[in-house]
Amino acid sequence: MLISSIELREIRLPLIHFFETSFGRTTERRIILVRVTDNHGAEGWGECTAGEEPFYSDEWTESAWATL
């Protein structure tokens, strides 16, 4: 098996109810989807649900995108 392609997509999912903290209000969730396809056409999907901003963790959507 050889990887023939890797595709990244960012989607924004609206939340049913907003999430609010002292940092502000969130009404959607940004998620990175990854699709990997091999030379036989088999594919697999993965996701990264890092935070919106680097508040309490170094992992956030922008840094995850750059790393991937």
Secondary structure as GFF3:
##gff-version 3
##sequence-region A 1 68
A	DSSP	beta_strand	3	21	.	.	.	ID=ss1
A	DSSP	beta_strand	24	38	.	.	.	ID=ss2
A	DSSP	beta_strand	43	48	.	.	.	ID=ss3
A	DSSP	alpha_helix	61	67	.	.	.	ID=ss4
###
